[in-house]
Amino acid sequence: MSEKIPYKIYLDENELPTEWYNVRADMKNKPAPLLNPATGKPCTAEELSHVFCDELVKQELDDTTANIPIPAEIREFYKMYRPAPLVRAYCLEKKLGTPAKIYYKFEGNNTSGSHKLNSAIAQAYYAKKQGLKGVTTETGAGQWGTALSMACSYFDLDCQVYMVKVSYEQKPFRREVIRTYGAKITPSPSETTEVGRKILAEFPGTGGSLGCAISEAVEAATKQEGYRYVLGSVLNQVLLHQTVIGLETMTAMDKYGIKPDVIIGCAGGGSNLGGLISPFMGRKLRGEADYQFIAVEPASCPSLTRGSYVYDFCDTGHVCPLAKMYTLGSEFMPSPNHAGGLRYHGMSSILSQLYDDKLIEARSVEQTAVFEAAQAFARVEGILPAPESSHAIKVAIDEALKCKETGEEKTILFGLTGTGYFDMYAYKAFNDGTMSDYIPTDEEIAKSLAKTPKI
Ligand SMILES: *Cc1c(COP(=O)(O)O)cnc(C)c1O
């Protein structure tokens, strides 16, 4: 049977999903609602509509509709780079000498270099449909800013990106790609917003953080007529759009009669992992099948494995609603780990609830071990993986090596979220042997957790 499975399973474009799958509909314990920090009450659609597009607010608050149609315009755009291939990692299996069967879903086949375009195009579409002039956002490592600039140029929307200052300086080429797509890009914290000026006064010379950049982008959106804020991860709506990853994977696997035993993804804000596992989780929640799900996070920013499940601020400036999530505290400053996309202090409310219900597991891994896995993978599979994605590779390899010991022929599936061409300083540090593994102390985490709001 396994000889028949090709190296790459490509679906036909007619097999692209026509609906996103909303896993909340099948969750017994729904994720906790966003709270208005001023009233302590769940945010209403009206309140959220000042920050987000109307249709996205609806998706954010919808805990009951299982299948949400993907508009034709979005499917047309998806066809430029989707369906994404599901790859059987025959070469990696051989190299590891494992009886396990390893598959990965590759999301790096577009200029943004990651899965983020799947949600960027949806968010830009709804903004355009609402007749808005433009959107604002933050970007850390730069993948989200790139994806959103591509989506906005497609729909002819203005796009303003606040990029974490250290990344802005360290990744000049990422910045130029964003500018090529016509977005305006500002290093954050900046003097252009009130919250930016406040943060600069308090921490002069700071390299910024995702939390700061979010605060600036939200302020910029609310202060300009015809603008809304968009976010590349964490939110329910983003997980929803990313289910296109899991739905395609499920179609491809079902077609060949493959059933994954273990499904692995890296987890920053949780959108790629949530998107990959959602349809499989749906089957599990409905009692139709069982799978082991593993979220992988960096040891330097371990929100699931060492954080608390509480309401917290989503941003440093405390302008966003409060979210109940596994968090390290909004003032947690992760060490300069090279996987910029995994440095957020919190985690998607959906994944947090699933983790709290013990439906998914989590592991944290150190960055040199991650780069060893990245190098091993690049050498046999030919793709230079993003540092974020390499967290999933690391755990997939660990699981495959366990199978080698036990002789189990498990089927392992992981999400390969993107490519690492803009992360060559990280690869350089690894190749030079100067990469370090910083793990926060319990005291550091307790200190930032002490500042979560008392709800
Ligand atoms: C942003 C990013 C991630 C992490 O974000 P999630 O929302 O947790 O998926 C992972 N991989 C890549 C390549 C990214 O750009």
The ligand as a Gaussian input file, in Angstrom:
#p B3LYP/6-31G(d) Opt

LIG

0 1
 C        3.733000      33.275000      12.260000
 C        4.351000      31.978000      11.985000
 C        4.180000      30.892000      12.860000
 C        3.465000      30.968000      14.162000
 O        2.185000      31.485000      14.143000
 P        0.905000      30.645000      14.527000
 O       -0.191000      31.629000      14.560000
 O        1.168000      30.017000      15.856000
 O        0.741000      29.648000      13.472000
 C        4.739000      29.680000      12.500000
 N        5.450000      29.537000      11.376000
 C        5.642000      30.550000      10.521000
 C        6.461000      30.313000       9.290000
 C        5.093000      31.798000      10.792000
 O        5.285000      32.801000       9.930000

